[in-house]
Amino acid sequence: MTLQSYLRPLPLIAVLRGITPVEIDAVGAALIDNGFRILEVPLNSPEPFDSLGKSYDLVDYGYKLKPYPCGGLGHTAIDAALELRDAVAPGEIAHVDVAITRYAAQRYSDQYPRSAESAKFSGPYLAAYTFVHGAPMLAAFTEEALHDEAVRAFAQKVSLSIYQEYADLREESPAKVTVIIRDGRSIERTKYYPSGSTQAPMSARQIKAKFDICAAQAVDRTTADKIHATLSTLGEQPSLDDFWPLLRKI
């Protein structure tokens, strides 16, 4: 993640000058609920280091892994589409409706993308790519992928709508994907939590597959396997002297 990506939803930084450790949890949660992604506590605030070393977010709240390299608010829709892809052949599909929250709809476009970057936030493109090719990984966000005729044709069948049951939800980004088959039948899948969340964790195999795709952009397969093996047993390593050289880009 870059600074720009954190500022994209709301281009403001909340500076909490004077806030106390007792207040920070409730105030921080309220700010995040209202769109802030960067909070700053100046060091001249009362007891700025009071909680350091006493609580850890990884322990208290867990963490989320991002399985797909695109806007996270749409990952539940991708998960639902992947399940539907296993249930019905793309050629039998007449229409697809992707229902998302209003908050997600502020970030996602209902238009076919004009660039690889905008493809990461295009509802029709992400749904179409998923149904045609499977999970949208790095290869989905290239100029060549945007000109895939099968994806372009399928995207014309996709519409975005508001998931009325969860329309105003912001804490999570549930989605419902409904497929209308050519014979008139409909099939739907809903996802409340995305893959990679604490509620729907990725398997070790899924994590390794994502690692391999990312690592391939920088190192060869042998080096990637060594890096992964070390990271998987990090707490057991007597020394990391042999590890750091592996991170040098080839």
C-alpha positions as a Python dict, from the first residue, in 0.01 Angstrom:
ca = {
    (1, 'M'): (0, 0, 0),
    (2, 'T'): (116, 353, -76),
    (3, 'L'): (34, 683, 89),
    (4, 'Q'): (-180, 771, -213),
    (5, 'S'): (-385, 452, -178),
    (6, 'Y'): (-466, 532, 184),
    (7, 'L'): (-563, 888, 93),
    (8, 'R'): (-772, 793, -210),
    (9, 'P'): (-1099, 721, -21),
    (10, 'L'): (-1068, 1046, 180),
    (11, 'P'): (-776, 1285, 109),
    (12, 'L'): (-744, 1396, 474),
    (13, 'I'): (-526, 1304, 773),
    (14, 'A'): (-678, 1313, 1122),
    (15, 'V'): (-431, 1481, 1360),
    (16, 'L'): (-534, 1385, 1715),
    (17, 'R'): (-340, 1642, 1910),
    (18, 'G'): (-403, 1623, 2283),
    (19, 'I'): (-584, 1289, 2279),
    (20, 'T'): (-523, 1053, 2571),
    (21, 'P'): (-465, 675, 2559),
    (22, 'V'): (-807, 619, 2720),
    (23, 'E'): (-980, 806, 2438),
    (24, 'I'): (-787, 682, 2137),
    (25, 'D'): (-972, 351, 2072),
    (26, 'A'): (-1321, 502, 2051),
    (27, 'V'): (-1211, 815, 1865),
    (28, 'G'): (-996, 618, 1620),
    (29, 'A'): (-1278, 372, 1546),
    (30, 'A'): (-1522, 659, 1481),
    (31, 'L'): (-1279, 827, 1242),
    (32, 'I'): (-1217, 506, 1051),
    (33, 'D'): (-1592, 445, 1027),
    (34, 'N'): (-1622, 787, 865),
    (35, 'G'): (-1361, 725, 599),
    (36, 'F'): (-1028, 832, 753),
    (37, 'R'): (-741, 593, 684),
    (38, 'I'): (-448, 786, 835),
    (39, 'L'): (-445, 898, 1199),
    (40, 'E'): (-162, 1096, 1356),
    (41, 'V'): (-95, 1133, 1730),
    (42, 'P'): (167, 1407, 1786),
    (43, 'L'): (434, 1331, 2043),
    (44, 'N'): (332, 1632, 2250),
    (45, 'S'): (0, 1463, 2327),
    (46, 'P'): (-51, 1330, 2683),
    (47, 'E'): (138, 1000, 2731),
    (48, 'P'): (185, 927, 2358),
    (49, 'F'): (384, 610, 2431),
    (50, 'D'): (157, 478, 2705),
    (51, 'S'): (27, 182, 2506),
    (52, 'L'): (351, 96, 2324),
    (53, 'G'): (468, -253, 2411),
    (54, 'K'): (147, -331, 2602),
    (55, 'S'): (-95, -423, 2326),
    (56, 'Y'): (-48, -538, 1970),
    (57, 'D'): (-302, -505, 1690),
    (58, 'L'): (-188, -834, 1535),
    (59, 'V'): (-288, -1009, 1857),
    (60, 'D'): (-596, -805, 1945),
    (61, 'Y'): (-750, -765, 1601),
    (62, 'G'): (-572, -1011, 1374),
    (63, 'Y'): (-484, -924, 1015),
    (64, 'K'): (-620, -952, 664),
    (65, 'L'): (-442, -1092, 363),
    (66, 'K'): (-536, -954, 23),
    (67, 'P'): (-581, -1243, -222),
    (68, 'Y'): (-649, -1031, -531),
    (69, 'P'): (-443, -727, -645),
    (70, 'C'): (-742, -496, -684),
    (71, 'G'): (-974, -283, -471),
    (72, 'G'): (-1046, -469, -148),
    (73, 'L'): (-1408, -354, -127),
    (74, 'G'): (-1488, -580, -422),
    (75, 'H'): (-1323, -898, -299),
    (76, 'T'): (-1646, -1045, -162),
    (77, 'A'): (-1801, -1011, -508),
    (78, 'I'): (-1503, -1189, -662),
    (79, 'D'): (-1532, -1472, -407),
    (80, 'A'): (-1902, -1510, -487),
    (81, 'A'): (-1836, -1505, -862),
    (82, 'L'): (-1572, -1776, -827),
    (83, 'E'): (-1825, -2004, -658),
    (84, 'L'): (-2081, -1936, -931),
    (85, 'R'): (-1819, -2004, -1199),
    (86, 'D'): (-1797, -2358, -1066),
    (87, 'A'): (-2176, -2394, -1082),
    (88, 'V'): (-2255, -2267, -1431),
    (89, 'A'): (-2061, -2236, -1757),
    (90, 'P'): (-1997, -1876, -1872),
    (91, 'G'): (-2160, -1952, -2207),
    (92, 'E'): (-2490, -2034, -2034),
    (93, 'I'): (-2507, -1699, -1853),
    (94, 'A'): (-2741, -1430, -1986),
    (95, 'H'): (-2687, -1167, -1717),
    (96, 'V'): (-2495, -1107, -1393),
    (97, 'D'): (-2595, -860, -1122),
    (98, 'V'): (-2334, -762, -863),
    (99, 'A'): (-2494, -608, -553),
    (100, 'I'): (-2257, -413, -326),
    (101, 'T'): (-2279, -155, -47),
    (102, 'R'): (-2313, 216, -117),
    (103, 'Y'): (-1965, 270, 25),
    (104, 'A'): (-1819, 15, -217),
    (105, 'A'): (-2016, 172, -502),
    (106, 'Q'): (-1840, 501, -436),
    (107, 'R'): (-1510, 334, -523),
    (108, 'Y'): (-1623, 96, -796),
    (109, 'S'): (-1714, 197, -1150),
    (110, 'D'): (-1991, 44, -1359),
    (111, 'Q'): (-1792, 116, -1678),
    (112, 'Y'): (-1541, -96, -1867),
    (113, 'P'): (-1191, 26, -1775),
    (114, 'R'): (-964, 229, -2002),
    (115, 'S'): (-643, 147, -1817),
    (116, 'A'): (-492, -136, -1614),
    (117, 'E'): (-515, 75, -1299),
    (118, 'S'): (-885, 158, -1344),
    (119, 'A'): (-952, -212, -1409),
    (120, 'K'): (-886, -273, -1039),
    (121, 'F'): (-1199, -75, -958),
    (122, 'S'): (-1428, -174, -1245),
    (123, 'G'): (-1719, -394, -1139),
    (124, 'P'): (-1803, -523, -1489),
    (125, 'Y'): (-1441, -600, -1571),
    (126, 'L'): (-1364, -782, -1247),
    (127, 'A'): (-1680, -991, -1269),
    (128, 'A'): (-1625, -1070, -1636),
    (129, 'Y'): (-1262, -1165, -1592),
    (130, 'T'): (-1349, -1388, -1297),
    (131, 'F'): (-1620, -1576, -1486),
    (132, 'V'): (-1407, -1613, -1800),
    (133, 'H'): (-1063, -1683, -1656),
    (134, 'G'): (-1093, -1732, -1279),
    (135, 'A'): (-945, -1526, -997),
    (136, 'P'): (-809, -1189, -1119),
    (137, 'M'): (-440, -1198, -1033),
    (138, 'L'): (-157, -981, -1169),
    (139, 'A'): (-210, -1099, -1527),
    (140, 'A'): (-561, -951, -1519),
    (141, 'F'): (-429, -598, -1489),
    (142, 'T'): (-236, -549, -1809),
    (143, 'E'): (-321, -372, -2134),
    (144, 'E'): (-335, -709, -2308),
    (145, 'A'): (-595, -838, -2061),
    (146, 'L'): (-814, -531, -2113),
    (147, 'H'): (-840, -614, -2483),
    (148, 'D'): (-946, -976, -2426),
    (149, 'E'): (-1254, -1006, -2647),
    (150, 'A'): (-1414, -1277, -2434),
    (151, 'V'): (-1387, -1058, -2124),
    (152, 'R'): (-1512, -748, -2307),
    (153, 'A'): (-1814, -938, -2438),
    (154, 'F'): (-1899, -1087, -2099),
    (155, 'A'): (-1866, -748, -1926),
    (156, 'Q'): (-2166, -626, -2129),
    (157, 'K'): (-2377, -877, -1934),
    (158, 'V'): (-2276, -736, -1594),
    (159, 'S'): (-2461, -471, -1395),
    (160, 'L'): (-2391, -319, -1052),
    (161, 'S'): (-2662, -254, -795),
    (162, 'I'): (-2691, -168, -427),
    (163, 'Y'): (-2718, -459, -185),
    (164, 'Q'): (-3024, -326, -4),
    (165, 'E'): (-2990, -547, 301),
    (166, 'Y'): (-2647, -401, 374),
    (167, 'A'): (-2670, -78, 178),
    (168, 'D'): (-2525, 152, 445),
    (169, 'L'): (-2274, -86, 599),
    (170, 'R'): (-1915, 43, 614),
    (171, 'E'): (-1735, -188, 856),
    (172, 'E'): (-1751, -476, 607),
    (173, 'S'): (-1823, -498, 234),
    (174, 'P'): (-2067, -784, 171),
    (175, 'A'): (-2177, -866, -181),
    (176, 'K'): (-2441, -1070, -357),
    (177, 'V'): (-2383, -1195, -710),
    (178, 'T'): (-2687, -1318, -903),
    (179, 'V'): (-2656, -1507, -1231),
    (180, 'I'): (-2948, -1528, -1474),
    (181, 'I'): (-2912, -1837, -1691),
    (182, 'R'): (-3035, -1844, -2051),
    (183, 'D'): (-3324, -2074, -1955),
    (184, 'G'): (-3452, -1812, -1710),
    (185, 'R'): (-3331, -1972, -1389),
    (186, 'S'): (-3126, -1767, -1142),
    (187, 'I'): (-2848, -1865, -904),
    (188, 'E'): (-2696, -1641, -641),
    (189, 'R'): (-2410, -1645, -397),
    (190, 'T'): (-2352, -1406, -109),
    (191, 'K'): (-2033, -1329, 80),
    (192, 'Y'): (-2017, -1119, 394),
    (193, 'Y'): (-1646, -1154, 470),
    (194, 'P'): (-1377, -1166, 200),
    (195, 'S'): (-1116, -1438, 162),
    (196, 'G'): (-809, -1347, 362),
    (197, 'S'): (-1002, -1194, 652),
    (198, 'T'): (-986, -1335, 1004),
    (199, 'Q'): (-1337, -1474, 952),
    (200, 'A'): (-1250, -1638, 618),
    (201, 'P'): (-875, -1705, 632),
    (202, 'M'): (-678, -1821, 332),
    (203, 'S'): (-534, -2170, 343),
    (204, 'A'): (-160, -2232, 349),
    (205, 'R'): (-186, -2343, -15),
    (206, 'Q'): (-362, -2022, -115),
    (207, 'I'): (-107, -1808, 66),
    (208, 'K'): (180, -1992, -103),
    (209, 'A'): (17, -1947, -445),
    (210, 'K'): (-22, -1572, -388),
    (211, 'F'): (336, -1550, -261),
    (212, 'D'): (468, -1729, -571),
    (213, 'I'): (286, -1492, -807),
    (214, 'C'): (422, -1184, -629),
    (215, 'A'): (773, -1319, -581),
    (216, 'A'): (799, -1408, -951),
    (217, 'Q'): (805, -1035, -1027),
    (218, 'A'): (1141, -1002, -847),
    (219, 'V'): (1325, -1333, -800),
    (220, 'D'): (1357, -1676, -958),
    (221, 'R'): (1155, -1974, -834),
    (222, 'T'): (1441, -2132, -636),
    (223, 'T'): (1506, -1809, -448),
    (224, 'A'): (1135, -1760, -389),
    (225, 'D'): (1105, -2106, -236),
    (226, 'K'): (1396, -2034, -1),
    (227, 'I'): (1241, -1704, 106),
    (228, 'H'): (905, -1869, 170),
    (229, 'A'): (1062, -2153, 366),
    (230, 'T'): (1244, -1906, 591),
    (231, 'L'): (937, -1689, 647),
    (232, 'S'): (729, -1998, 728),
    (233, 'T'): (970, -2093, 1008),
    (234, 'L'): (1084, -1746, 1109),
    (235, 'G'): (1054, -1810, 1481),
    (236, 'E'): (1278, -2115, 1452),
    (237, 'Q'): (1565, -1945, 1264),
    (238, 'P'): (1886, -1914, 1470),
    (239, 'S'): (2009, -1642, 1236),
    (240, 'L'): (1889, -1444, 933),
    (241, 'D'): (2234, -1389, 786),
    (242, 'D'): (2156, -1616, 491),
    (243, 'F'): (1810, -1469, 446),
    (244, 'W'): (1885, -1104, 368),
    (245, 'P'): (2086, -1171, 49),
    (246, 'L'): (1785, -1360, -92),
    (247, 'L'): (1587, -1036, -97),
    (248, 'R'): (1815, -870, -347),
    (249, 'K'): (1627, -833, -674),
    (250, 'I'): (1768, -1041, -955),
}
